[in-house]
Amino acid sequence: MIDASKRHLEDAGESYFEHLGVASGFAWRLVKAGLACGLHALVPGLCTHSASSSVAELNAILAARAARSERTSADGLSGTL
């Protein structure tokens, strides 16, 4: 488990604490999107765009991270996410 974690951090190009911050931010956004979906399920007039906006935002962040990772990988610096 420790070796896999070290490889993942190296591939992501992040320290443990950087990764903790990034992953926690994603987790919080996903929790908020999930709560918005739950509210929307109960009252369809509420949160009509919240979850889809959150997913679109997270997708954009992931795409930017992947592009950055590909650039640094091409430069021989770091691997993938």
Long-range contacts (C-beta under 8 A, 24 or more apart in sequence): 10-78, 10-79, 11-69, 11-78, 11-79, 11-80, 11-81, 12-69, 12-78, 12-81, 13-69, 13-72, 13-77, 13-78, 13-79, 26-58, 26-61, 29-54, 29-57, 29-58, 30-54, 30-58
